[in-house]
Structure formats: structure tokens, C-alpha cells
């Protein structure tokens, strides 16, 4: 049992998995934040463009 515990303590393969999980979580979190920022700006811009186009009149001759 003591030999198993020593080998388990020295084994570091799981540490790489933890690193990848943390890295992926950070990337996903930043992506969600970026999408939220961009979508708010795009919504505001599209609303102002729509208001401008609605205010225009079409001249017919």
C-alpha cells in the first residue's frame, strides 16, 4: 500500500489535464465576454442605422 501511495504521489499525468481544463475555461469565458460586448455595440449601431433609414424619404418623379 505504501508503494502505491508513493507512486501515486509521483504521478503527474493528471496535472496536465487540470492545466488544459483551466486554459479552456479561460478561453471560453473570454469568448463569452467578447461576444457580449460586441453584440451590445452591434445592436446599438443597427438601431441607429434603422432609425436613420426610416427617417429618409424616397423622391419619385
LUMPA-497977 format. One record per residue: x, y, z of N, C-alpha, C, O in turn; residue in one letter. Coordinates in pm, whole numbers, plus 50000, padded with zeros to 5 digits. Example, Ala and Ser with C-alpha at 12.3 -4.5 7.8 and 13.67 -1.06 7.14 Angstrom:
! residues 2
51319_49431_50780_51230_49550_50780_51320_49670_50780_51424_49668_50846_a
51285_49775_50708_51367_49894_50714_51290_50003_50787_51341_50114_50804_s
//
This chain:
! residues 61
50082_49882_50000_50000_50000_50000_50087_50125_50000_50055_50223_49933_x
50195_50122_50074_50286_50237_50081_50351_50261_49946_50370_50376_49906_x
50385_50154_49875_50444_50167_49742_50345_50232_49646_50382_50318_49566_x
50220_50192_49654_50116_50251_49569_50100_50400_49598_50088_50479_49504_x
50100_50439_49725_50084_50580_49760_50202_50663_49711_50183_50776_49667_x
50324_50608_49719_50441_50680_49670_50435_50698_49518_50465_50806_49467_x
50396_50594_49447_50386_50606_49301_50272_50700_49262_50283_50772_49163_x
50164_50698_49336_50051_50788_49310_50093_50934_49332_50051_51022_49257_x
50172_50958_49433_50218_51093_49466_50313_51146_49358_50311_51265_49328_x
50395_51058_49300_50490_51100_49196_50426_51114_49060_50479_51185_48974_x
50315_51049_49036_50249_51053_48906_50187_51191_48884_50106_51237_48964_x
50226_51258_48773_50177_51393_48749_50100_51404_48617_50087_51514_48564_x
50051_51295_48564_49977_51299_48439_49846_51376_48453_49803_51441_48357_x
49784_51371_48566_49658_51442_48587_49676_51592_48592_49581_51666_48568_x
49796_51640_48624_49822_51783_48632_49807_51849_48495_49763_51963_48485_x
49844_51778_48391_49830_51832_48256_49683_51848_48222_49646_51947_48158_x
49601_51756_48262_49458_51765_48238_49399_51887_48309_49316_51958_48251_x
49439_51910_48430_49391_52026_48505_49432_52154_48435_49352_52248_48427_x
49554_52160_48385_49601_52279_48313_49515_52305_48189_49477_52419_48163_x
49484_52200_48114_49403_52216_47995_49260_52258_48028_49201_52339_47957_x
49206_52206_48135_49070_52243_48176_49067_52391_48213_48974_52462_48173_x
49164_52437_48287_49169_52578_48326_49189_52666_48204_49124_52769_48191_x
49277_52627_48114_49302_52703_47993_49177_52713_47906_49145_52821_47856_x
49108_52603_47889_48985_52604_47809_48876_52688_47876_48802_52758_47807_x
48866_52682_48006_48767_52761_48077_48795_52911_48061_48701_52989_48044_x
48920_52950_48064_48955_53091_48045_48921_53135_47903_48866_53243_47883_x
48954_53054_47806_48924_53088_47666_48774_53100_47644_48729_53194_47578_x
48696_53009_47698_48551_53014_47683_48495_53136_47754_48407_53204_47700_x
48544_53165_47873_48497_53283_47946_48525_53413_47873_48439_53500_47865_x
48646_53426_47819_48681_53545_47743_48599_53556_47614_48561_53666_47573_x
48571_53443_47552_48490_53444_47431_48348_53491_47460_48292_53569_47384_x
48291_53444_47568_48156_53486_47605_48153_53635_47638_48059_53705_47599_x
48253_53684_47708_48260_53827_47739_48274_53909_47612_48210_54014_47599_x
48356_53865_47520_48376_53937_47395_48249_53939_47312_48215_54042_47253_x
48178_53829_47306_48051_53824_47232_47949_53918_47294_47875_53984_47221_x
47945_53926_47425_47851_54016_47493_47883_54161_47461_47792_54241_47437_x
48010_54197_47460_48050_54334_47429_48019_54369_47283_47965_54476_47255_x
48052_54280_47193_48030_54307_47051_47881_54311_47019_47838_54396_46940_x
47803_54223_47076_47660_54221_47044_47590_54347_47094_47498_54396_47029_x
47632_54399_47208_47571_54523_47258_47601_54639_47163_47512_54718_47132_x
47723_54649_47117_47760_54755_47023_47691_54739_46889_47649_54837_46829_x
47679_54616_46842_47614_54592_46713_47465_54623_46721_47408_54675_46625_x
47403_54592_46833_47261_54622_46849_47238_54773_46848_47144_54821_46784_x
47322_54846_46919_47309_54992_46922_47330_55051_46783_47255_55139_46741_x
47430_55005_46712_47459_55058_46579_47348_55024_46481_47309_55109_46401_x
47296_54902_46485_47189_54866_46392_47062_54944_46422_46986_54975_46330_x
47038_54976_46547_46921_55057_46581_46934_55198_46525_46838_55254_46473_x
47054_55256_46535_47073_55391_46483_47068_55393_46331_47017_55489_46273_x
47118_55291_46265_47109_55283_46120_46962_55266_46077_46919_55329_45981_x
46888_55184_46147_46747_55166_46116_46668_55294_46134_46581_55325_46053_x
46697_55370_46239_46629_55497_46261_46663_55597_46150_46576_55670_46103_x
46789_55600_46109_46829_55690_46001_46758_55654_45871_46709_55742_45800_x
46753_55526_45839_46688_55485_45714_46538_55509_45718_46478_55542_45616_x
46476_55495_45833_46333_55520_45844_46301_55668_45827_46191_55702_45783_x
46392_55755_45861_46370_55899_45851_46388_55950_45707_46350_56063_45677_x
46445_55870_45620_46470_55914_45484_46343_55901_45400_46259_55814_45423_x
46332_55990_45303_46216_55983_45213_46266_55950_45072_46379_55981_45035_x
46182_55887_44998_46216_55848_44861_46148_55948_44768_46026_55966_44771_x
46228_56012_44687_46174_56109_44591_46137_56035_44462_46219_55967_44402_x
46013_56052_44423_45967_55990_44298_45929_56103_44202_45865_56200_44243_x
45966_56092_44080_45936_56194_43977_45841_56141_43876_45804_56213_43783_x
//
